[in-house]
Amino acid sequence: MVDPLSSLLHLPPSQKLEQGVRYTPQEIAQQPETWAHTLLQLQARSPEIQEFLRAAGLRGPRERRPTVFLVGAGTSDYIGQSLHLLLKEQWQCEVMPVASTSLLPDFAEYLQPGGSRLWISFSRSGDSPEGVAVLERALEEQPEIFHLVVTCNPSGRIARAVAGQARSLTLVLDDRTNDRGLAMTSSFTNMVLSGQFLAHAWNSGEYEPIVRNLAEAARQILPAAAGLAEELAREDFGRAFFVGSGALAGAAMESALKTLELSAGRVLAMAQSTLGLRHGPMAALDGATLFAGLVSTEPRRRAYDLNLLREIGSKRLVRTRIAIATDRDDLDSAADRVLAPEFRPAIPDLYRPPLDVLFGQLFGLFASIRCGLKPDDPSPNGAISRVVQAIEHS
């Protein structure tokens, strides 16, 4: 039986163009393959990356290591949200995800005098107006900051801004990750993978098996996730909640955004942490809500996740509860549907965002189709576009 994602991939080119599915389904489907390529690409640059990070202070005494800012807007901000705990653990320094949309208007408040800093800027196109503006300001006003740019577009303005700068390094990913569709899919997961590689810049051999497990789990789960997403999209949910804690909070944020973007807001989507949902946002759950819990493998967090799924079920607060996990233990009794690989991949929570976001990408895709939209360009009124409109200054 052919899954719904494969069906879209095998449409005639003219039909793909007419339905607006020329890019987005392929960009979702290709991710496991692109992850392996990104790993090889970064391994080839390991000496250069190590030397840059050493110059930025990450191999010095802990008390003198830099504060790391993970900078991006929208999906690119959620890359930072998915990475900061891993980088903090591996680099043993302060790591902060800071949205460029916050950093630009509050520049002076974030950059108090003193201390060394490393900025890692994430951007698919490299042309985000906030990202460009805040980077240019930092280069002018704080020339001592080290800048590492991760992008999918070699000609973007962010890459050009740091070209030739002594304290900078640019990592340009494969062109296939530069999504042509409006929604970031391959670009998100591959830039997250790049950040995970940076965390292991001096021990990438430890990271290789994790990437292999991610890719194998994704290849196995994509058909099932596509079938489930297409089935649920046909149920016409008006709301979707994605909930996760730790590194999975970033994946929950990105999943909610994919649903919101691709459905043009016709499915209202929200992300919350597992415990945070119980402090007010639970009031928004109703009989038209799809609830997706990203269930941890760590015993303490997993207990909180399962408790929340069971509480929502006992109170009959939503129509459908999905548990997204890397194993099925105790999940069939806590959720209406379970999405997990058949094998038990050794993937700690800190590395799971590229895998856990797949369902959100697919639900957004099929919700877009169900709403009569074109997923490659799902904003009929022009409210959003692939690159955000430039900022006008008075």
Buried (B, 14 or more C-beta within 10 A) or exposed (E): EEBBBBEBBEBEEEEBEEBBBBBBBBBBBBBBBBBBBBBEBBBEBBEEBBEBBEBBBBEEEEEEBBBBBBBBBBBBBBBBBBBBBBBBEBBEBBBBBBBBBBBBEEBEEBBEEEEBBBBBBBBBBBBBBBBBBBBBBBBEEEEEBBBBBBBBBEEBBBBBBBEEBEBBBBBBBBEBBBBBBBBBBBBBBBBBBBBBBBBBBBEBEEBBEBBBBBBBBBBBBBBBBBBBBBEBBEEEBEBBBBBBBBBBBBBBBBBBBBBBBBBBBBBBBBBBBBBBBBEEBBEBBEEBBBBBBBBBBBEEBBEBBBBBBBBBBEEEBBBBBBBBBBBBEBBEEBBBBBBBBEEBBEBBBBBBBBBBBBBBBBBBBBBBBBBEBBBBBBBEEEEBEBBBEEEEEE
